[in-house]
């Protein structure tokens, strides 16, 4: 994997929150931001794919939507013990 250096501008409060999160995770700020950006890019890719499918197939039925909502609730719920869940390990 090749790495590139970039310069970004973010609010001071956001940077402080990132520093604290990176420290909690035992990562550098750069590694933490890289991981966060990778996760965000995967989410955006998934959303774009979902939009394509919906455009082709039409909206889900109420039953299908209820199933999707229940799955999303399950996978986005924070772990009860505060540990990192399996879906955050990517």
MIDOSE-1310 file (N, C-alpha, C; in nm, 2 decimals, decimal comma, always signed):
residues 90
xxxx	+0,09/-0,12/+0,00/+0,00/+0,00/+0,00/+0,09/+0,12/+0,00; +0,06/+0,21/-0,09/+0,14/+0,34/-0,09/+0,07/+0,44/-0,01; +0,15/+0,53/+0,05/+0,10/+0,63/+0,14/+0,13/+0,77/+0,08; +0,04/+0,86/+0,10/+0,06/+1,00/+0,05/+0,03/+1,09/+0,16
xxxx	+0,11/+1,20/+0,17/+0,10/+1,30/+0,27/+0,00/+1,41/+0,22; -0,10/+1,44/+0,30/-0,20/+1,54/+0,27/-0,21/+1,64/+0,38; -0,25/+1,76/+0,35/-0,28/+1,86/+0,45/-0,43/+1,88/+0,46; -0,48/+1,88/+0,58/-0,63/+1,90/+0,60/-0,65/+2,01/+0,70
xxxx	-0,77/+2,07/+0,69/-0,80/+2,17/+0,79/-0,93/+2,13/+0,85; -0,93/+2,12/+0,99/-1,05/+2,08/+1,06/-1,07/+2,16/+1,18; -1,19/+2,18/+1,23/-1,21/+2,26/+1,35/-1,12/+2,21/+1,47; -1,07/+2,30/+1,55/-0,99/+2,26/+1,67/-1,06/+2,16/+1,76
xxxx	-1,19/+2,18/+1,78/-1,26/+2,09/+1,87/-1,26/+1,95/+1,81; -1,27/+1,94/+1,68/-1,27/+1,81/+1,62/-1,14/+1,74/+1,63; -1,03/+1,82/+1,61/-0,90/+1,77/+1,62/-0,87/+1,72/+1,76; -0,92/+1,79/+1,86/-0,90/+1,74/+2,00/-0,97/+1,61/+2,02
xxxx	-1,09/+1,60/+1,97/-1,17/+1,48/+1,99/-1,10/+1,36/+1,92; -1,04/+1,39/+1,80/-0,96/+1,29/+1,73/-0,84/+1,24/+1,81; -0,77/+1,34/+1,86/-0,65/+1,31/+1,94/-0,69/+1,22/+2,06; -0,80/+1,25/+2,13/-0,84/+1,17/+2,24/-0,88/+1,03/+2,19
xxxx	-0,95/+1,02/+2,09/-1,00/+0,89/+2,03/-0,87/+0,81/+1,99; -0,78/+0,87/+1,92/-0,66/+0,80/+1,88/-0,58/+0,75/+2,00; -0,57/+0,83/+2,10/-0,50/+0,78/+2,22/-0,57/+0,66/+2,28; -0,70/+0,67/+2,29/-0,78/+0,56/+2,35/-0,75/+0,43/+2,27
xxxx	-0,75/+0,44/+2,14/-0,73/+0,33/+2,05/-0,58/+0,29/+2,04; -0,49/+0,36/+2,10/-0,35/+0,33/+2,08/-0,30/+0,35/+1,94; -0,35/+0,45/+1,87/-0,31/+0,49/+1,74/-0,26/+0,63/+1,73; -0,18/+0,65/+1,62/-0,14/+0,79/+1,59/-0,27/+0,86/+1,54
xxxx	-0,26/+0,99/+1,54/-0,37/+1,07/+1,48/-0,39/+1,03/+1,33; -0,27/+1,02/+1,26/-0,28/+0,99/+1,12/-0,34/+0,85/+1,10; -0,30/+0,75/+1,18/-0,36/+0,62/+1,16/-0,51/+0,62/+1,19; -0,55/+0,69/+1,30/-0,69/+0,70/+1,34/-0,77/+0,76/+1,23
xxxx	-0,72/+0,88/+1,17/-0,80/+0,95/+1,07/-0,80/+0,86/+0,94; -0,70/+0,79/+0,91/-0,69/+0,70/+0,79/-0,80/+0,59/+0,81; -0,81/+0,53/+0,93/-0,91/+0,43/+0,95/-1,05/+0,48/+0,94; -1,07/+0,60/+1,00/-1,20/+0,67/+0,99/-1,24/+0,70/+0,85
xxxx	-1,15/+0,75/+0,77/-1,17/+0,78/+0,63/-1,20/+0,65/+0,55; -1,13/+0,55/+0,58/-1,16/+0,42/+0,51/-1,30/+0,37/+0,54; -1,34/+0,37/+0,67/-1,47/+0,33/+0,70/-1,58/+0,42/+0,64; -1,56/+0,55/+0,64/-1,65/+0,64/+0,57/-1,66/+0,61/+0,42
xxxx	-1,55/+0,59/+0,36/-1,55/+0,56/+0,21/-1,63/+0,43/+0,19; -1,61/+0,33/+0,27/-1,69/+0,20/+0,25/-1,84/+0,23/+0,27; -1,87/+0,31/+0,37/-2,02/+0,34/+0,39/-2,07/+0,41/+0,27; -2,00/+0,51/+0,21/-2,05/+0,58/+0,10/-2,06/+0,49/-0,03
xxxx	-1,97/+0,40/-0,04/-1,97/+0,30/-0,15/-2,10/+0,21/-0,14; -2,12/+0,17/-0,02/-2,24/+0,09/+0,01/-2,37/+0,16/-0,01; -2,37/+0,29/+0,03/-2,49/+0,37/+0,00/-2,52/+0,39/-0,15; -2,41/+0,42/-0,22/-2,42/+0,43/-0,37/-2,48/+0,31/-0,43
xxxx	-2,43/+0,19/-0,39/-2,47/+0,06/-0,44/-2,62/+0,04/-0,41; -2,66/+0,07/-0,28/-2,80/+0,06/-0,24/-2,89/+0,15/-0,33; -2,84/+0,27/-0,35/-2,92/+0,36/-0,44/-2,94/+0,30/-0,58; -2,84/+0,24/-0,63/-2,85/+0,18/-0,77/-2,95/+0,07/-0,77
xxxx	-2,94/-0,02/-0,66/-3,04/-0,13/-0,65/-3,18/-0,08/-0,64; -3,20/+0,02/-0,55/-3,33/+0,08/-0,54/-3,39/+0,14/-0,67; -3,30/+0,20/-0,74/-3,34/+0,26/-0,87/-3,38/+0,16/-0,97; -3,32/+0,04/-0,96/-3,35/-0,07/-1,05/-3,47/-0,15/-1,01
xxxx	-3,48/-0,18/-0,88/-3,59/-0,27/-0,83/-3,71/-0,19/-0,77; -3,69/-0,07/-0,73/-3,79/+0,00/-0,66/-3,78/-0,01/-0,51; -3,86/+0,06/-0,44/-3,85/+0,06/-0,29/-3,89/-0,07/-0,23; -3,84/-0,10/-0,12/-3,87/-0,23/-0,05/-4,02/-0,23/+0,00
xxxx	-4,07/-0,34/+0,02/-4,21/-0,35/+0,08/-4,19/-0,32/+0,22; -4,30/-0,29/+0,29/-4,30/-0,26/+0,43/-4,23/-0,37/+0,51; -4,26/-0,49/+0,48/-4,20/-0,61/+0,55/-4,05/-0,61/+0,52; -4,00/-0,59/+0,40/-3,86/-0,59/+0,37/-3,79/-0,47/+0,44
xxxx	-3,86/-0,36/+0,45/-3,80/-0,24/+0,52/-3,79/-0,27/+0,67; -3,89/-0,33/+0,73/-3,88/-0,37/+0,87/-3,76/-0,46/+0,90; -3,74/-0,56/+0,81/-3,63/-0,65/+0,82/-3,49/-0,57/+0,82; -3,48/-0,48/+0,72/-3,36/-0,40/+0,70/-3,34/-0,32/+0,83
xxxx	-3,44/-0,25/+0,88/-3,43/-0,17/+1,00/-3,39/-0,25/+1,12; -3,44/-0,37/+1,13/-3,40/-0,46/+1,25/-3,25/-0,50/+1,24; -3,21/-0,53/+1,12/-3,07/-0,57/+1,10/-2,98/-0,45/+1,12; -3,01/-0,33/+1,07/-2,93/-0,21/+1,09/-2,93/-0,17/+1,24
xxxx	-3,04/-0,19/+1,31/-3,04/-0,16/+1,46/-2,94/-0,26/+1,53; -2,94/-0,38/+1,49/-2,85/-0,48/+1,55/-2,70/-0,45/+1,52; -2,67/-0,42/+1,40/-2,53/-0,40/+1,37/-2,47/-0,26/+1,40; -2,56/-0,17/+1,43/-2,51/-0,03/+1,47/-2,52/-0,01/+1,62
xxxx	-2,58/-0,10/+1,69/-2,59/-0,08/+1,84/-2,46/-0,09/+1,90; -2,42/+0,00/+1,99/-2,29/-0,01/+2,06/-2,28/-0,14/+2,14; -2,17/-0,20/+2,15/-2,16/-0,32/+2,23/-2,19/-0,29/+2,38; -2,25/-0,38/+2,45/-2,29/-0,37/+2,59/-2,17/-0,35/+2,68
xxxx	-2,06/-0,42/+2,65/-1,95/-0,42/+2,74/-1,85/-0,31/+2,71; -1,87/-0,23/+2,60/-1,78/-0,12/+2,57/-1,67/-0,16/+2,48; -1,66/-0,29/+2,44/-1,55/-0,34/+2,36/-1,59/-0,31/+2,21; -1,49/-0,32/+2,13/-1,51/-0,31/+1,98/-1,58/-0,43/+1,93
xxxx	-1,69/-0,41/+1,86/-1,76/-0,52/+1,80/-1,70/-0,57/+1,68; -1,75/-0,69/+1,63/-1,69/-0,75/+1,51/-1,70/-0,67/+1,39; -1,81/-0,59/+1,38/-1,83/-0,51/+1,25/-1,74/-0,38/+1,25; -1,67/-0,35/+1,36/-1,58/-0,24/+1,36/-1,43/-0,28/+1,33
xx	-1,41/-0,41/+1,32/-1,28/-0,46/+1,31/-1,22/-0,45/+1,17; -1,30/-0,41/+1,07/-1,25/-0,40/+0,93/-1,14/-0,30/+0,91
